[in-house]
Amino acid sequence: MGKVLAHIRLTRPANVVTAIADIWAGLAIAGLAAGLFAGDFNPYVREAIWLTLATIGLYAGGVAFNDVFDAELDRVERPERPIPSGQASVGSAAMMAAALLLFGIIAAFKVNVWSGELAVFIAVFAVLYDAWGKHQPLFGPINMGMCRGANLLLGISIIPEQIGPNWFVALIPIAYISAITMISRGEVHGKNRKALVGGLWIYFAIFAALIAIALHQKGAGSWQVLPFIGLFAYLIVPPLWKAIATQEPKRIGMAVKAGVLSLIVMNACLTAAYAGWWAALMVMALLPLSLWLAKRFAVT
């Protein structure tokens, strides 16, 4: 049982829930929230389930590979992690990660070709980030952000025709994850003020972009999104502000954790902009589960 739990820890379960929020927001952007309200969602239930399963496999496999590639470094910096502590081997972790990615790709192809190709893109760029991208000062944050942006598009791909008109919304998670990745680089040693301040400015730009998207929709979402943006800002700005003030690894880690878990709220903002508050609350319902898992498994 101990080894099973160790391998589950490698997947960072709380983070996986945030990836599900990407898919659900994508479904709302594609117009399925309106269909659900009108009772016309049934034709897409199977596809929605497959996409949810796909993102679970893709995200869990991607983060597990991160520990595989970081095994030697973690022996020094994070000896409590499953691989350096001996609870999981590099080989078993790699096999699990590969199987999860393959499952995610197969599940996505069950929906349509567009979904499958997006899943392949996510898997390739996730492994690229784990093996190389995260060590690149400029490309690393963008690399990780591209995975998250593609994951949002994966949700939208349930209706492929909706990808073209709504591709630009993927820029929101790309920017947000890039900011979190920048911030996280001081998580071990601290003293990364420029990256922290840069992350804060990206946060402000994201708030403005969310408001602009809501206004562009010219519907109820143009005002219903505001409470969700307020909550989003409340959750991510204060921890980052404290990290900027102290530049301590502990504070930076807390800012990163807040940023990761608040991905669900970010997706709720997008959902509110496109489908209104009631659909956004369905996405927000994932937050308690993510917080509960975060108390039991590492987020970063």
Backbone torsions as a table, in degrees:
resi	resn	phi	psi	omega
1	MET	NA	-35.7	-179.7
2	GLY	-62.1	-41.0	179.8
3	LYS	-68.9	-35.4	178.0
4	VAL	-63.2	-46.9	178.6
5	LEU	-62.3	-37.2	179.1
6	ALA	-61.9	-41.4	179.5
7	HIS	-71.2	-33.1	174.9
8	ILE	-64.8	-39.3	178.2
9	ARG	-58.6	-34.8	-179.8
10	LEU	-61.8	-26.2	-176.9
11	THR	-86.5	-7.4	-178.6
12	ARG	49.1	72.7	-173.5
13	PRO	-53.7	-38.0	-179.4
14	ALA	-62.2	-36.1	179.4
15	ASN	-70.6	-34.4	179.7
16	VAL	-60.0	-37.1	179.3
17	VAL	-62.8	-35.1	178.6
18	THR	-66.5	-29.9	177.4
19	ALA	-69.6	-34.6	175.7
20	ILE	-61.5	-37.1	178.4
21	ALA	-61.2	-35.0	175.3
22	ASP	-57.4	-47.6	-177.5
23	ILE	-63.4	-46.3	-177.2
24	TRP	-65.0	-37.8	175.6
25	ALA	-64.3	-40.7	177.9
26	GLY	-61.2	-38.7	177.2
27	LEU	-61.4	-41.4	179.4
28	ALA	-66.2	-41.8	179.5
29	ILE	-63.0	-35.8	179.4
30	ALA	-71.7	-11.1	177.4
31	GLY	104.0	4.6	-176.3
32	LEU	-74.7	-22.3	177.8
33	ALA	-63.8	-40.8	177.5
34	ALA	-64.2	-37.8	177.9
35	GLY	-65.3	-38.0	178.0
36	LEU	-62.4	-43.9	-179.5
37	PHE	-64.8	-33.3	-177.9
38	ALA	-89.7	-2.4	-180.0
39	GLY	83.0	15.9	-177.8
40	ASP	-108.0	22.4	-175.1
41	PHE	-84.2	-21.7	-172.2
42	ASN	-49.7	-41.0	-179.1
43	PRO	-61.1	-17.9	-175.1
44	TYR	-109.5	3.8	-176.9
45	VAL	-59.9	-48.1	-178.3
46	ARG	-60.3	-45.1	-179.6
47	GLU	-64.6	-38.9	179.2
48	ALA	-63.5	-39.3	178.3
49	ILE	-66.3	-43.7	179.3
50	TRP	-61.5	-40.8	179.8
51	LEU	-67.9	-36.1	176.7
52	THR	-64.3	-43.6	177.5
53	LEU	-65.7	-37.2	-179.9
54	ALA	-61.0	-45.9	-177.7
55	THR	-69.2	-30.8	175.6
56	ILE	-61.6	-47.3	179.2
57	GLY	-64.7	-44.5	-177.6
58	LEU	-65.1	-46.5	-177.2
59	TYR	-69.7	-47.4	-178.9
60	ALA	-60.8	-42.1	178.5
61	GLY	-65.9	-40.0	180.0
62	GLY	-63.8	-45.5	-178.2
63	VAL	-74.1	-28.8	176.0
64	ALA	-66.6	-39.9	176.6
65	PHE	-63.6	-28.1	177.7
66	ASN	-59.7	-43.5	178.1
67	ASP	-69.1	-31.8	177.9
68	VAL	-63.2	-48.0	-178.6
69	PHE	-73.3	-23.1	-178.8
70	ASP	-96.8	10.1	-172.3
71	ALA	-53.7	-47.8	-177.9
72	GLU	-68.3	-42.1	179.2
73	LEU	-64.8	-38.1	-179.4
74	ASP	-68.0	-23.7	177.0
75	ARG	-62.1	-25.8	179.9
76	VAL	-97.0	-48.5	-171.5
77	GLU	-91.2	-31.6	-177.8
78	ARG	-139.1	66.7	-176.6
79	PRO	-64.6	-13.7	-179.9
80	GLU	-80.9	-11.2	-179.7
81	ARG	-64.6	156.2	-172.8
82	PRO	-55.0	-41.0	-176.6
83	ILE	-72.9	-53.6	-179.9
84	PRO	-65.3	-25.2	179.3
85	SER	-80.6	-5.9	177.6
86	GLY	86.2	3.1	-179.9
87	GLN	-76.5	-21.7	176.9
88	ALA	-142.6	145.8	178.8
89	SER	-94.1	160.0	177.4
90	VAL	-60.3	-41.3	-178.3
91	GLY	-63.6	-47.7	-178.4
92	SER	-67.2	-36.6	178.6
93	ALA	-66.1	-41.3	179.7
94	ALA	-65.5	-41.3	178.8
95	MET	-63.5	-42.9	178.8
96	MET	-63.5	-45.0	-178.7
97	ALA	-61.8	-44.3	179.8
98	ALA	-63.7	-41.1	179.6
99	ALA	-64.2	-39.6	179.3
100	LEU	-65.7	-42.9	178.1
101	LEU	-63.1	-43.1	179.3
102	LEU	-62.6	-42.5	177.6
103	PHE	-60.5	-43.2	179.7
104	GLY	-60.7	-41.6	179.9
105	ILE	-66.5	-45.3	179.9
106	ILE	-62.2	-43.1	180.0
107	ALA	-61.4	-39.6	-180.0
108	ALA	-67.4	-40.3	178.5
109	PHE	-66.1	-20.1	175.2
110	LYS	-64.7	-21.1	-178.1
111	VAL	-87.5	-61.9	175.2
112	ASN	-168.5	174.1	-176.7
113	VAL	-65.1	-39.9	179.2
114	TRP	-58.7	-44.9	179.7
115	SER	-62.7	-43.3	179.9
116	GLY	-62.7	-42.9	179.9
117	GLU	-66.7	-37.2	175.8
118	LEU	-64.3	-38.4	178.8
119	ALA	-64.3	-41.4	176.7
120	VAL	-61.4	-44.2	178.2
121	PHE	-57.7	-47.3	-179.1
122	ILE	-61.4	-45.8	-178.2
123	ALA	-62.3	-45.7	-178.7
124	VAL	-63.4	-46.6	-177.0
125	PHE	-74.8	-24.6	174.4
126	ALA	-67.5	-46.2	178.8
127	VAL	-67.9	-37.3	176.8
128	LEU	-59.7	-42.3	178.2
129	TYR	-63.9	-46.9	-178.3
130	ASP	-59.6	-41.9	-173.6
131	ALA	-84.5	-31.0	-171.0
132	TRP	-143.0	-46.9	-170.9
133	GLY	-56.8	-38.7	-174.9
134	LYS	-67.1	-14.5	178.3
135	HIS	-91.0	-1.4	-178.3
136	GLN	-99.0	120.3	-174.7
137	PRO	-55.8	-41.7	-176.7
138	LEU	-95.3	-49.5	-174.8
139	PHE	-72.2	-29.9	-176.0
140	GLY	-54.4	-57.0	179.1
141	PRO	-59.9	-38.2	179.6
142	ILE	-66.8	-40.7	178.4
143	ASN	-56.4	-50.6	179.9
144	MET	-64.6	-41.0	178.8
145	GLY	-62.1	-37.0	179.2
146	MET	-62.2	-36.9	177.8
147	CYS	-62.4	-42.8	-177.6
148	ARG	-72.5	-38.8	176.6
149	GLY	-62.6	-41.4	178.3
150	ALA	-65.6	-31.2	178.5
151	ASN	-66.9	-37.5	174.8
152	LEU	-64.8	-42.8	177.2
153	LEU	-63.8	-29.9	177.3
154	LEU	-60.4	-40.3	176.2
155	GLY	-66.0	-42.6	179.6
156	ILE	-64.2	-29.0	-174.4
157	SER	-67.0	-5.1	175.4
158	ILE	-57.9	-29.1	170.1
159	ILE	-123.1	92.2	-172.1
160	PRO	-51.2	-32.3	-178.7
161	GLU	-64.9	-16.6	-179.0
162	GLN	-86.5	-9.3	-179.2
163	ILE	-67.1	-47.5	-178.1
164	GLY	-56.6	-53.0	-178.1
165	PRO	-68.8	-19.1	-173.2
166	ASN	-120.9	15.0	-175.8
167	TRP	-58.3	-32.4	-173.1
168	PHE	-64.1	-22.5	-179.3
169	VAL	-66.0	-21.3	177.9
170	ALA	-64.5	-19.6	178.8
171	LEU	-66.5	-26.3	179.8
172	ILE	-64.5	-57.7	177.5
173	PRO	-64.3	-30.2	176.9
174	ILE	-60.9	-47.5	179.7
175	ALA	-66.1	-41.9	-176.2
176	TYR	-66.2	-47.4	179.8
177	ILE	-67.5	-34.3	175.4
178	SER	-60.2	-41.3	179.0
179	ALA	-64.3	-46.3	179.9
180	ILE	-62.7	-40.6	179.3
181	THR	-63.8	-40.8	175.6
182	MET	-60.0	-47.5	-177.9
183	ILE	-61.9	-39.7	-174.0
184	SER	-67.6	-14.3	-175.9
185	ARG	-69.4	-11.3	175.3
186	GLY	-105.4	13.6	-172.9
187	GLU	-67.0	-27.0	-178.3
188	VAL	-93.9	-46.2	-174.0
189	HIS	-110.2	-14.2	-179.6
190	GLY	74.9	-163.4	175.3
191	LYS	56.4	53.8	177.1
192	ASN	-129.9	53.0	-172.9
193	ARG	-56.1	-43.6	-177.7
194	LYS	-59.9	-42.9	179.5
195	ALA	-66.4	-38.5	-179.8
196	LEU	-65.5	-45.6	178.9
197	VAL	-65.3	-40.3	177.0
198	GLY	-60.3	-40.9	177.3
199	GLY	-62.2	-39.0	179.2
200	LEU	-62.8	-43.7	179.3
201	TRP	-64.5	-36.2	176.5
202	ILE	-65.2	-39.4	176.3
203	TYR	-56.2	-47.6	-179.0
204	PHE	-62.2	-39.8	178.4
205	ALA	-63.4	-36.8	179.0
206	ILE	-66.7	-41.6	177.3
207	PHE	-57.8	-45.2	-179.9
208	ALA	-63.7	-40.8	-179.3
209	ALA	-65.7	-38.7	178.8
210	LEU	-63.1	-41.7	177.4
211	ILE	-64.1	-42.1	179.9
212	ALA	-62.7	-41.6	178.9
213	ILE	-63.6	-42.5	179.4
214	ALA	-62.4	-43.0	179.0
215	LEU	-64.9	-35.3	179.5
216	HIS	-63.9	-31.2	180.0
217	GLN	-70.9	-25.9	176.0
218	LYS	56.7	31.4	178.1
219	GLY	-124.5	-157.8	-179.7
220	ALA	-62.3	-29.0	-178.4
221	GLY	-61.5	-21.2	-176.9
222	SER	-64.1	-24.9	174.5
223	TRP	-114.6	-27.4	-179.3
224	GLN	-67.7	-19.6	179.9
225	VAL	-73.4	-22.9	-172.0
226	LEU	-59.7	-46.1	178.1
227	PRO	-60.0	-34.9	-179.6
228	PHE	-71.4	-38.0	175.8
229	ILE	-65.7	-38.9	177.3
230	GLY	-60.8	-43.8	177.7
231	LEU	-65.0	-41.7	178.7
232	PHE	-57.1	-48.8	-179.9
233	ALA	-64.3	-40.1	-179.4
234	TYR	-62.3	-35.2	-176.9
235	LEU	-79.5	-32.5	-172.1
236	ILE	-106.1	-27.4	-175.7
237	VAL	-74.9	-49.5	-178.7
238	PRO	-56.9	-45.1	177.8
239	PRO	-61.3	-38.1	179.5
240	LEU	-70.2	-37.9	178.5
241	TRP	-60.6	-42.1	178.1
242	LYS	-66.3	-36.7	178.3
243	ALA	-65.7	-39.4	178.0
244	ILE	-63.6	-39.7	-177.3
245	ALA	-68.1	-37.5	-174.5
246	THR	-102.9	-32.1	-174.7
247	GLN	55.5	30.2	178.7
248	GLU	-90.6	141.0	-179.9
249	PRO	-53.3	-39.5	-178.7
250	LYS	-62.5	-45.4	-179.8
251	ARG	-66.8	-38.3	178.4
252	ILE	-64.6	-41.6	177.0
253	GLY	-60.6	-39.3	178.3
254	MET	-66.5	-37.0	177.9
255	ALA	-66.2	-39.6	178.4
256	VAL	-65.6	-45.6	179.6
257	LYS	-59.8	-44.6	178.3
258	ALA	-61.2	-40.8	179.8
259	GLY	-64.3	-43.5	-178.7
260	VAL	-65.1	-49.8	-177.8
261	LEU	-66.2	-28.7	-179.1
262	SER	-78.6	-0.9	172.8
263	LEU	-56.6	-33.1	178.6
264	ILE	-64.2	-41.3	179.7
265	VAL	-68.3	-38.6	176.4
266	MET	-58.7	-43.6	178.3
267	ASN	-66.9	-33.0	175.8
268	ALA	-64.9	-36.2	176.7
269	CYS	-61.0	-47.4	178.7
270	LEU	-62.4	-40.7	179.8
271	THR	-64.1	-42.5	178.6
272	ALA	-62.4	-38.7	-179.1
273	ALA	-62.9	-35.1	-176.6
274	TYR	-95.5	-33.4	-169.9
275	ALA	-128.9	-0.6	177.7
276	GLY	94.1	174.4	-171.1
277	TRP	-66.8	-36.6	-175.1
278	TRP	-65.4	-38.1	177.4
279	ALA	-69.8	-36.9	178.5
280	ALA	-63.5	-35.9	178.7
281	LEU	-66.0	-29.7	176.5
282	MET	-65.2	-39.0	175.7
283	VAL	-68.9	-42.2	179.7
284	MET	-60.8	-24.9	179.9
285	ALA	-61.4	-17.9	177.1
286	LEU	-76.0	-19.9	-174.5
287	LEU	-62.8	-47.1	178.7
288	PRO	-57.3	-39.1	178.4
289	LEU	-64.1	-43.7	179.9
290	SER	-63.8	-42.0	179.2
291	LEU	-65.4	-39.1	178.9
292	TRP	-63.8	-43.7	178.5
293	LEU	-68.1	-32.6	-179.4
294	ALA	-65.2	-24.3	177.8
295	LYS	-77.8	-15.6	-175.5
296	ARG	-112.5	-20.8	-180.0
297	PHE	-135.2	148.0	-179.6
298	ALA	-63.0	144.4	177.4
299	VAL	-96.9	-34.3	-178.9
300	THR	-117.9	NA	NA
